[in-house]
Amino acid sequence: MVNGKKLVLLFYLSLFIITYNDIVLTMEKKPYHHLPDGTFQNPKGSPERDPNLKWSFKIFNQEKKKLDMTVPKDHILEKEKVLSNLKKYKDDDYIAWIGHATFLIKIGENTIITDPVFSKNAGPLIFGPKRFAKPALDLKEIPRVDIFLLTHNHYDHQDMMTIRRFPYKTAKVLLPLKLGKYFTKNGYNDVNEMDWYDEIQINEKLKITLLPAVHWSKRSLTDTNKSLWGNFLIEYEGKKILFNCDTGIGDIYKKIGQEFGPIDLTFINIGAYNFYPIMPLKDKSVYHTNPEQALEIAQNLKSKKVIGMHWGTFVLSLEPIMEPKDRFKANAKKYGFKDKDVIVYKIGEFDSLKELLNYN
């Protein structure tokens, strides 16, 4: 009887050891940014937000009322001009800023759209920050889209109204891990979840890779960091474009610059950085670069040119609404860039990609 009990104990002990070893081996195999509970974290060396800081909608709304909401007339092009440019560039490679982080990028045979948001507000239903600048085009006016890039799940990037009503659901969707369900349940068939450093060869000329960013994810009270976030590296005929949104500053960009640089053209967020007095430091955000930090990242990436985005559309923070572009341009030389290579567009503005990147 005693021997029988010993055998049972030995069996369960062996089972425990085997199971424990399997768990440890599985954890060891997972990349650093994959946590054991299934959530994700930023790359090593990234800054961290103080967990003791508390958000206050009351203070934010009080401070927001102090902002000058005067939008310069030339910030947004007239619809007639935008539609005219759409016709003008239809057979060329181009970039067009629709607003915030939404761009059309036509490159070769493919038209890419990034983080498309066409709703009136960035939030669930009728809640969240309201646009003070309309999209350059209505959703029904955009040209045929072949590739849909989504960087993360925040409401000012993942817009469910746009996803549901998107007119080109045959587009290839590329997005970070755990976000595919929002598309498959809305009629998209070519949905590709990606981990950091995963790459997808679109055709013989075009390749897209998901790279790390310093950010986070959240759409509800219970899903913090349960989906991944990232940046997209677009490679076309030897040229490299990095769509870098959203991100804070971090050591990862020196590594990316060493491994993937030089980058020919970087898109980067330059707005949503000032949360003072809710946060203790003015002009500093862990998860959004200010204009100077954006230029520092572009410098670390060995980027030849850099485009500022994620500004001039929603009030997400407390800096003056037109300040990001002014600081971005004013600091170009300090970070080793020529003035012409630090670019901010008007909403609705088109630019020739071939001229920007110097290819035929």
C-alpha positions as CSV (number, residue, x, y, z in Angstrom):
1,M,0.0,0.0,0.0
2,V,2.8,2.4,0.9
3,N,4.7,1.5,-2.3
4,G,1.5,2.3,-4.2
5,K,1.2,5.7,-2.6
6,K,4.9,6.4,-3.4
7,L,4.3,5.5,-7.0
8,V,1.3,7.8,-7.2
9,L,3.3,10.6,-5.7
10,L,6.2,10.0,-8.0
11,F,3.8,10.0,-11.0
12,Y,2.4,13.4,-10.0
13,L,5.8,14.8,-9.2
14,S,7.1,13.7,-12.6
15,L,4.0,15.2,-14.3
16,F,4.6,18.5,-12.5
17,I,8.3,18.6,-13.5
18,I,7.5,17.8,-17.2
19,T,4.7,20.4,-17.2
20,Y,6.9,23.0,-15.5
21,N,9.8,22.4,-17.9
22,D,7.4,22.7,-20.9
23,I,6.1,26.1,-19.5
24,V,9.7,27.4,-19.0
25,L,10.8,26.2,-22.4
26,T,7.7,27.9,-24.0
27,M,8.5,31.1,-22.2
28,E,12.1,31.0,-23.2
29,K,11.1,30.6,-26.9
30,K,8.8,33.6,-26.8
31,P,10.2,36.9,-27.8
32,Y,10.8,39.5,-25.1
33,H,7.7,41.5,-26.0
34,H,5.4,38.5,-25.5
35,L,4.4,38.2,-21.8
36,P,3.3,34.9,-20.2
37,D,-0.3,36.1,-19.7
38,G,-0.7,36.7,-23.4
39,T,-0.3,40.5,-23.4
40,F,2.6,42.5,-24.9
41,Q,5.2,44.9,-23.8
42,N,7.5,47.5,-25.4
43,P,11.1,46.7,-26.5
44,K,13.9,46.5,-24.0
45,G,15.2,49.9,-23.0
46,S,11.8,51.7,-23.6
47,P,10.6,54.3,-21.1
48,E,7.8,53.4,-18.8
49,R,4.8,55.4,-17.6
50,D,4.6,56.0,-13.9
51,P,1.8,53.5,-12.7
52,N,0.9,56.0,-10.0
53,L,-0.2,58.7,-12.3
54,K,-3.9,59.2,-12.6
55,W,-5.8,60.5,-15.6
56,S,-8.2,63.3,-15.0
57,F,-10.9,64.1,-17.6
58,K,-11.9,67.1,-15.5
59,I,-8.5,68.7,-15.6
60,F,-8.1,67.8,-19.3
61,N,-11.4,69.4,-20.3
62,Q,-10.6,72.5,-18.2
63,E,-7.2,73.0,-19.9
64,K,-8.6,72.1,-23.3
65,K,-11.0,75.1,-23.1
66,K,-8.0,77.4,-22.9
67,L,-6.7,76.3,-26.3
68,D,-7.0,78.6,-29.3
69,M,-9.0,76.5,-31.8
70,T,-8.5,78.9,-34.7
71,V,-7.7,76.7,-37.7
72,P,-5.7,78.6,-40.5
73,K,-7.6,78.6,-43.8
74,D,-4.7,77.0,-45.6
75,H,-4.5,74.0,-43.2
76,I,-7.1,72.2,-45.3
77,L,-7.2,72.3,-49.1
78,E,-10.5,72.9,-50.8
79,K,-12.3,69.7,-51.8
80,E,-12.2,70.8,-55.5
81,K,-8.4,71.0,-55.4
82,V,-8.1,67.6,-53.7
83,L,-10.3,65.9,-56.3
84,S,-8.3,67.7,-59.0
85,N,-5.0,66.4,-57.6
86,L,-6.5,62.9,-57.3
87,K,-7.1,62.9,-61.1
88,K,-3.7,64.6,-61.8
89,Y,-1.7,61.9,-59.9
90,K,-3.9,58.9,-60.7
91,D,-1.2,57.4,-63.0
92,D,1.8,58.4,-60.8
93,D,3.2,57.3,-57.5
94,Y,2.2,59.7,-54.8
95,I,1.5,60.5,-51.2
96,A,-1.7,62.2,-50.1
97,W,-2.5,63.3,-46.5
98,I,-6.1,62.7,-45.7
99,G,-5.7,63.8,-42.1
100,H,-4.2,62.6,-38.7
101,A,-2.4,59.3,-39.5
102,T,-4.4,58.6,-42.6
103,F,-2.4,58.7,-45.8
104,L,-2.8,57.3,-49.3
105,I,0.5,56.0,-50.7
106,K,0.4,54.9,-54.3
107,I,3.5,52.9,-55.1
108,G,3.9,51.0,-58.3
109,E,0.7,48.9,-58.9
110,N,-0.5,49.2,-55.4
111,T,-2.4,51.9,-53.4
112,I,-1.9,51.7,-49.7
113,I,-4.0,53.4,-47.0
114,T,-2.7,53.8,-43.5
115,D,-4.8,53.9,-40.3
116,P,-7.9,55.2,-42.0
117,V,-10.2,57.2,-39.8
118,F,-13.2,58.9,-41.5
119,S,-15.5,59.3,-38.4
120,K,-16.4,62.6,-36.9
121,N,-14.9,61.6,-33.5
122,A,-12.1,59.3,-32.3
123,G,-14.0,57.1,-29.8
124,P,-16.8,54.6,-29.3
125,L,-20.1,55.6,-30.8
126,I,-20.5,59.4,-30.5
127,F,-17.9,59.7,-27.7
128,G,-14.2,60.7,-27.9
129,P,-12.4,63.7,-29.3
130,K,-14.2,65.4,-32.2
131,R,-12.4,66.3,-35.4
132,F,-11.7,70.0,-35.9
133,A,-10.4,69.2,-39.5
134,K,-12.5,67.2,-41.9
135,P,-10.9,64.4,-43.9
136,A,-9.6,65.6,-47.3
137,L,-11.8,63.1,-49.0
138,D,-15.0,61.3,-48.0
139,L,-14.7,57.5,-47.7
140,K,-16.7,57.1,-50.9
141,E,-14.3,59.3,-52.8
142,I,-11.0,57.5,-52.1
143,P,-9.5,55.6,-55.0
144,R,-9.3,51.8,-55.1
145,V,-7.1,50.5,-52.2
146,D,-5.0,47.4,-52.5
147,I,-3.4,47.3,-49.1
148,F,-4.8,48.4,-45.7
149,L,-2.2,49.0,-43.0
150,L,-3.3,49.3,-39.3
151,T,-0.7,50.1,-36.7
152,H,-2.7,49.6,-33.5
153,N,-6.1,49.6,-31.9
154,H,-6.6,53.1,-30.5
155,Y,-9.7,54.8,-31.6
156,D,-7.9,57.5,-33.6
157,H,-6.3,54.7,-35.7
158,Q,-8.7,51.8,-35.6
159,D,-12.0,53.3,-36.6
160,M,-14.8,50.7,-36.7
161,M,-17.2,52.9,-38.8
162,T,-14.5,53.1,-41.5
163,I,-13.7,49.4,-41.2
164,R,-17.4,48.5,-41.6
165,R,-18.1,50.9,-44.5
166,F,-14.8,50.6,-46.3
167,P,-15.5,50.2,-50.0
168,Y,-12.6,48.0,-50.8
169,K,-12.8,44.9,-48.6
170,T,-10.9,42.9,-51.1
171,A,-7.8,44.8,-50.0
172,K,-5.0,42.9,-48.3
173,V,-5.1,43.9,-44.6
174,L,-1.8,43.9,-42.7
175,L,-2.0,44.5,-38.9
176,P,-0.4,43.5,-35.6
177,L,-1.3,40.3,-33.7
178,K,-4.8,39.9,-32.2
179,L,-6.5,42.5,-34.4
180,G,-7.6,40.4,-37.3
181,K,-11.0,39.6,-35.8
182,Y,-12.2,43.2,-36.3
183,F,-11.8,42.6,-40.1
184,T,-12.8,39.0,-40.6
185,K,-16.2,39.6,-38.9
186,N,-16.7,42.6,-41.2
187,G,-16.3,40.8,-44.6
188,Y,-12.6,41.1,-45.2
189,N,-11.0,37.9,-46.6
190,D,-7.3,38.7,-46.9
191,V,-6.4,39.5,-43.3
192,N,-2.8,39.0,-42.2
193,E,-1.8,39.3,-38.5
194,M,1.9,40.0,-38.0
195,D,4.4,39.9,-35.2
196,W,7.4,42.2,-35.0
197,Y,9.9,41.4,-37.8
198,D,7.3,39.4,-39.8
199,E,7.5,40.3,-43.4
200,I,5.0,39.9,-46.3
201,Q,6.2,39.9,-49.9
202,I,3.3,41.6,-51.8
203,N,4.9,41.1,-55.2
204,E,8.5,40.9,-56.6
205,K,9.0,44.6,-56.1
206,L,7.1,45.3,-52.8
207,K,7.7,44.0,-49.3
208,I,6.2,45.1,-46.0
209,T,7.6,44.3,-42.6
210,L,6.1,45.0,-39.1
211,L,8.7,46.6,-36.8
212,P,8.6,47.5,-33.1
213,A,7.2,50.7,-31.7
214,V,7.2,52.2,-28.2
215,H,3.4,52.4,-27.5
216,W,0.6,50.4,-26.1
217,S,-2.9,49.1,-26.9
218,K,-6.4,49.6,-25.4
219,R,-10.0,49.9,-26.5
220,S,-11.8,49.0,-23.3
221,L,-11.4,48.6,-19.6
222,T,-10.3,45.0,-19.8
223,D,-8.0,44.7,-22.9
224,T,-4.9,46.7,-22.1
225,N,-2.0,45.5,-24.2
226,K,-3.9,42.4,-25.3
227,S,-3.2,43.2,-29.0
228,L,0.2,44.2,-30.5
229,W,1.2,47.6,-32.0
230,G,4.0,48.4,-34.5
231,N,5.5,50.3,-37.4
232,F,5.4,49.3,-41.1
233,L,8.6,49.2,-43.2
234,I,7.6,49.4,-46.9
235,E,10.3,48.4,-49.3
236,Y,10.0,49.1,-53.0
237,E,12.7,48.7,-55.6
238,G,15.5,49.4,-53.1
239,K,13.7,52.3,-51.5
240,K,12.6,52.2,-47.8
241,I,9.6,54.0,-46.3
242,L,8.9,53.7,-42.6
243,F,5.4,54.4,-41.4
244,N,6.1,55.1,-37.8
245,C,3.0,55.8,-35.8
246,D,2.3,55.9,-32.9
247,T,5.5,55.8,-30.9
248,G,7.4,57.3,-28.0
249,I,11.2,57.6,-28.1
250,G,13.3,54.5,-27.2
251,D,16.5,52.6,-27.7
252,I,14.9,50.4,-30.3
253,Y,15.3,53.1,-33.0
254,K,19.0,53.0,-32.9
255,K,18.8,49.2,-33.4
256,I,16.3,49.6,-36.3
257,G,18.5,52.2,-37.8
258,Q,21.5,49.9,-37.6
259,E,19.6,46.9,-39.0
260,F,17.3,48.5,-41.6
261,G,18.7,51.9,-42.2
262,P,19.3,54.2,-43.9
263,I,15.6,54.9,-44.3
264,D,14.6,57.0,-47.4
265,L,11.4,58.4,-45.9
266,T,10.0,58.3,-42.4
267,F,6.4,59.2,-41.4
268,I,6.3,59.9,-37.7
269,N,3.9,61.3,-35.1
270,I,4.6,64.9,-34.0
271,G,1.4,65.7,-32.0
272,A,-0.3,64.5,-28.8
273,Y,2.7,65.0,-26.5
274,N,1.7,67.6,-23.8
275,F,-0.5,66.4,-21.0
276,Y,0.6,68.9,-18.4
277,P,-0.6,69.5,-15.7
278,I,-2.1,66.0,-15.6
279,M,1.3,64.6,-16.2
280,P,4.3,66.2,-14.3
281,L,6.4,67.0,-17.3
282,K,5.4,69.6,-19.9
283,D,5.8,68.6,-23.5
284,K,6.8,65.0,-22.7
285,S,4.8,61.9,-23.3
286,V,6.0,58.3,-22.9
287,Y,4.0,57.1,-25.9
288,H,4.0,60.0,-28.3
289,T,7.1,61.9,-29.5
290,N,7.2,65.6,-29.4
291,P,8.5,67.3,-32.6
292,E,12.1,67.3,-31.4
293,Q,12.0,63.6,-30.3
294,A,10.5,62.7,-33.7
295,L,13.5,64.3,-35.4
296,E,15.8,62.4,-33.0
297,I,14.2,59.1,-34.0
298,A,14.5,60.0,-37.7
299,Q,18.2,60.8,-37.0
300,N,18.6,57.4,-35.3
301,L,17.0,55.7,-38.3
302,K,19.4,57.4,-40.6
303,S,16.4,58.8,-42.4
304,K,17.0,61.0,-45.4
305,K,13.6,62.7,-45.2
306,V,10.9,62.8,-42.6
307,I,7.1,63.6,-42.7
308,G,5.3,64.8,-39.6
309,M,1.8,63.4,-39.0
310,H,-0.7,62.7,-36.2
311,W,-1.4,66.4,-35.6
312,G,-3.8,69.1,-36.8
313,T,-7.0,66.9,-36.8
314,F,-8.1,66.0,-33.3
315,V,-7.4,67.6,-29.9
316,L,-5.8,64.6,-28.1
317,S,-3.5,66.6,-25.8
318,L,-2.9,70.1,-24.6
319,E,-0.3,71.7,-26.9
320,P,-1.5,74.5,-29.2
321,I,-3.1,72.8,-32.2
322,M,-0.7,74.3,-34.8
323,E,2.4,74.1,-32.6
324,P,3.7,70.6,-33.7
325,K,4.4,71.7,-37.3
326,D,6.2,74.9,-36.3
327,R,8.5,73.2,-33.8
328,F,9.1,70.3,-36.3
329,K,10.3,72.6,-39.0
330,A,12.1,75.0,-36.7
331,N,14.4,72.2,-35.4
332,A,15.3,70.5,-38.7
333,K,18.9,71.8,-38.8
334,K,19.5,71.0,-35.1
335,Y,19.1,67.3,-36.0
336,G,21.0,67.3,-39.2
337,F,18.2,67.8,-41.7
338,K,17.8,70.3,-44.5
339,D,14.7,72.3,-44.2
340,K,13.2,70.9,-47.4
341,D,13.7,67.3,-46.0
342,V,11.5,67.9,-42.9
343,I,8.0,67.9,-44.4
344,V,4.6,68.9,-43.1
345,Y,1.6,68.8,-45.5
346,K,-1.7,70.6,-45.7
347,I,-4.6,68.2,-45.3
348,G,-5.5,67.1,-48.8
349,E,-2.0,67.9,-50.2
350,F,-0.5,65.4,-52.8
351,D,3.2,64.9,-53.4
352,S,5.1,62.9,-56.0
353,L,6.7,59.9,-54.4
354,K,9.1,59.5,-57.3
355,E,10.4,63.0,-56.8
356,L,10.6,62.6,-53.0
357,L,12.6,59.3,-53.3
358,N,14.3,60.0,-56.6
359,Y,13.3,56.9,-58.5
360,N,11.8,56.2,-62.0
